Amino acid sequence: MVSLMPLSMAKPGETVVIRKITGRDDVRQHLAELGFVVESKVTVVNEVAGNMILQVKDSRVALDKSMANRIMF
């Protein structure tokens, strides 16, 4: 079994592939609209105090730690 880690554990410069998104339906829908979908690649641009700046497809998105914890890689 492959263990999943939350996106908040990824380091700046690291590119990961999303394996699972947890949370309520409306939270998962919101993340999907931002481009966070299973099997998509995400690159961590920067991380400050748990808040992350992420490169998803052609855009940069900022997520707080609680949202980043719902995205598993």
N, C-alpha and C positions, 0 to 999 in steps of 0.2 A: 504494500500500500504506500502510495506517495503522500507524504505529509504536506499539507497546505500551510502557507505562511501569509499573514496579512501584508498588504502593500506597504504599510507603515514600516515594515522591517527591511524593505529594499533601500539600498544606499544610492546617493547621488551618482549619476553616470550609469547606473545599472538598468538594463532593459529586461523586462519580464513579460511573460504571457499570462493573461488572466485565465484562471481555471474555474473560479466560482465567485458569485456575488451573493452575499447574504443580506438579510434585512427584510423589512416589509415591502410589499409590492410597489408602493409609491416611491420608496427609496431606490429600489432596483430600477424602476422606470426612469427616475431622474438621472441616475448614473448612466443608464443606457443612452439617454438623450445627449449626454455629454461625450459619448463615445466609448464608455467603459462597458464592453460586452465580452462575453467568454470567447476565448481564442484570439483576442486582439492584443497587440503589443503595446506596452506602456514603458516609457523611459522616465526615470526620475531625474528631473533637471536640478532641483534644489530641495532642501529640507531645512526648515527653521522651526525649532521648538515643537516638532511633531507635525507641523503644517507642511504640506508638500506641494511643489510645483511640478506638474507632470506633462510630458509630451504625449499626446494621444492623436494618432493619425497626423493631421496637419495643424493642430492647435495645441496651445498650452492651457492647462486647467489647474487652478489651485484647489486643493482639498484640505479640509481640516483632518485631524488625526482620527476622529470618530468615523468619518466617511472612509478614510483610507483603510481603517481596520475591517471594513465590510468587504473589501476587494481582496480576494485570495489568489496567490500565485503558487 
